[in-house]
Amino acid sequence: MKFTISLLIFISGYCYSQPNNSLFLMADKNKDSISFSKEKQTVKIKYVIRNNDQNYILDMSHLKFKKNSSFDHFKYLLPQEMINSFFEMGNAKTIADFKKEVLSLDSNKLDKFIRQNTNYYGYFDSKEKKFKTDTRNTVFVFFKNDLDNEYIECYELKLTSMPITIID
């Protein structure tokens, strides 16, 4: 009985703390240079930060395909109050502020920054009929014009850094 209660407290603490480690970015579709397309059940989001001085690109992308596809990023519907609490806790910022922060980093600090934005997922693979885990380097984006909604769509963006290669 004590073990079960301890396990439930641990799991609820873990589930609650997971979003606290995540970074949520607010984007303005009209102002920020973020690419967003939605066709039926397919959603594609792309945002690129290029730092010529430090010779790297930070690519942030979301790909959501129809069911039965091999790859999928998550989309969450979070209550407006939760988004407000992320701003209060410092886990949410505008994408413009995020870009300024990223552009101030050299490539080594950028890699460390990306590793700090790692999310751990546990899920049941129905094809193999077993529990699996996945670790992803991600942030989440939501759109400013959705802030008036009761529930706000937040899209998982995969973070990938790469050096800029110049071909002569």
C-alpha positions as CSV (number, residue, x, y, z in Angstrom):
1,M,0.0,0.0,0.0
2,K,2.8,2.4,0.9
3,F,4.6,1.5,-2.3
4,T,1.5,2.2,-4.4
5,I,0.9,5.6,-2.7
6,S,4.6,6.5,-3.2
7,L,4.5,5.4,-6.8
8,L,1.4,7.5,-7.5
9,I,3.0,10.6,-5.8
10,F,6.1,10.1,-7.9
11,I,4.2,9.7,-11.2
12,S,1.9,12.7,-10.5
13,G,4.9,14.8,-9.6
14,Y,6.8,13.7,-12.7
15,C,3.8,14.3,-15.0
16,Y,3.2,17.7,-13.4
17,S,6.9,18.7,-13.6
18,Q,7.4,17.7,-17.2
19,P,5.8,20.8,-18.7
20,N,7.7,23.0,-16.3
21,N,10.9,22.0,-18.1
22,S,9.5,22.8,-21.5
23,L,9.9,26.0,-23.3
24,F,6.8,27.5,-25.0
25,L,7.2,30.2,-27.7
26,M,4.5,32.6,-28.7
27,A,4.6,33.4,-32.4
28,D,2.7,36.1,-34.4
29,K,1.7,34.7,-37.8
30,N,1.6,38.3,-39.2
31,K,4.8,39.6,-37.7
32,D,7.2,36.6,-37.3
33,S,8.7,34.8,-40.3
34,I,7.2,31.5,-39.3
35,S,5.9,29.1,-42.0
36,F,2.6,27.5,-41.1
37,S,0.5,25.3,-43.4
38,K,-2.5,23.1,-42.6
39,E,-4.2,20.7,-45.1
40,K,-6.8,18.3,-43.7
41,Q,-4.9,16.4,-41.0
42,T,-1.4,17.5,-42.1
43,V,0.2,20.4,-40.3
44,K,3.7,21.7,-41.2
45,I,5.5,24.5,-39.2
46,K,9.0,25.7,-39.9
47,Y,11.1,28.5,-38.3
48,V,14.8,29.0,-39.0
49,I,17.3,31.1,-37.1
50,R,20.5,31.8,-39.0
51,N,23.6,33.0,-37.2
52,N,26.2,33.9,-39.8
53,D,28.8,35.2,-37.2
54,Q,28.8,31.9,-35.4
55,N,28.3,29.8,-38.5
56,Y,25.2,27.8,-37.6
57,I,21.5,27.4,-38.4
58,L,18.9,26.4,-35.8
59,D,16.0,24.7,-37.6
60,M,12.7,24.3,-35.8
61,S,10.0,22.2,-37.4
62,H,6.7,20.5,-36.7
63,L,5.4,17.7,-39.0
64,K,2.0,16.2,-38.2
65,F,0.8,13.6,-40.7
66,K,-2.3,11.6,-41.0
67,K,-2.7,8.5,-38.9
68,N,-0.6,5.4,-39.7
69,S,2.4,7.5,-40.7
70,S,5.9,6.7,-39.5
71,F,6.6,10.1,-37.9
72,D,4.6,12.4,-35.8
73,H,5.1,15.5,-33.6
74,F,2.7,16.2,-30.8
75,K,0.0,18.8,-30.7
76,Y,-1.4,19.7,-27.3
77,L,-4.6,21.6,-26.5
78,L,-3.8,23.4,-23.3
79,P,-6.2,25.6,-21.3
80,Q,-5.5,29.3,-21.5
81,E,-4.8,29.4,-17.7
82,M,-1.9,27.0,-18.2
83,I,-0.3,29.2,-20.9
84,N,-0.6,32.2,-18.5
85,S,1.1,30.2,-15.8
86,F,4.0,29.4,-18.2
87,F,4.6,33.1,-18.7
88,E,4.5,33.7,-15.0
89,M,7.0,30.8,-14.4
90,G,9.3,32.0,-17.2
91,N,8.7,29.0,-19.4
92,A,7.1,31.0,-22.2
93,K,8.4,33.9,-24.2
94,T,7.9,35.4,-27.6
95,I,9.7,33.9,-30.5
96,A,11.4,37.2,-31.1
97,D,12.9,37.1,-27.6
98,F,13.9,33.5,-28.2
99,K,15.6,34.4,-31.4
100,K,17.7,37.2,-29.7
101,E,18.7,34.7,-27.0
102,V,19.8,32.1,-29.6
103,L,21.7,34.6,-31.7
104,S,23.8,35.5,-28.6
105,L,25.1,31.9,-28.3
106,D,28.1,30.3,-30.0
107,S,27.6,26.8,-31.4
108,N,28.9,25.0,-28.3
109,K,26.5,26.9,-26.0
110,L,23.7,26.3,-28.6
111,D,24.2,22.6,-28.4
112,K,24.0,22.7,-24.6
113,F,20.9,24.9,-24.8
114,I,19.2,22.4,-27.1
115,R,20.0,19.5,-24.7
116,Q,18.4,21.5,-21.9
117,N,15.2,21.5,-23.9
118,T,14.8,17.7,-23.9
119,N,11.4,16.2,-23.3
120,Y,10.9,12.6,-22.2
121,Y,7.9,10.6,-23.5
122,G,6.6,7.3,-22.5
123,Y,4.1,5.6,-24.8
124,F,2.6,2.2,-25.7
125,D,3.5,1.0,-29.2
126,S,0.4,-0.8,-30.3
127,K,2.1,-2.5,-33.3
128,E,4.8,-4.1,-31.1
129,K,2.5,-4.3,-28.1
130,K,5.1,-2.9,-25.6
131,F,5.9,0.2,-23.7
132,K,8.6,2.4,-25.2
133,T,10.3,5.7,-24.3
134,D,11.5,8.5,-26.5
135,T,13.6,11.6,-25.8
136,R,13.2,14.6,-28.1
137,N,15.0,18.0,-28.3
138,T,12.0,20.2,-28.6
139,V,10.2,23.4,-27.8
140,F,6.5,24.2,-28.2
141,V,5.0,27.0,-30.2
142,F,1.5,28.6,-30.0
143,F,0.1,31.5,-31.9
144,K,-0.7,34.9,-30.4
145,N,-4.1,35.1,-32.2
146,D,-5.2,31.9,-30.4
147,L,-4.8,33.5,-26.9
148,D,-8.5,34.4,-26.8
149,N,-9.5,30.8,-27.1
150,E,-10.4,28.6,-24.1
151,Y,-7.9,26.0,-25.3
152,I,-4.8,26.9,-27.2
153,E,-3.1,24.6,-29.7
154,C,0.6,24.1,-28.9
155,Y,2.8,22.4,-31.5
156,E,6.0,20.5,-30.7
157,L,8.9,21.8,-32.7
158,K,12.0,19.7,-33.2
159,L,15.3,21.6,-32.7
160,T,18.1,20.8,-35.0
161,S,21.4,22.8,-35.2
162,M,23.8,22.5,-38.1
163,P,26.8,24.4,-39.4
164,I,26.5,26.7,-42.4
165,T,28.4,25.1,-45.2
166,I,29.7,27.4,-48.0
167,I,30.4,25.7,-51.3
168,D,32.9,27.4,-53.6
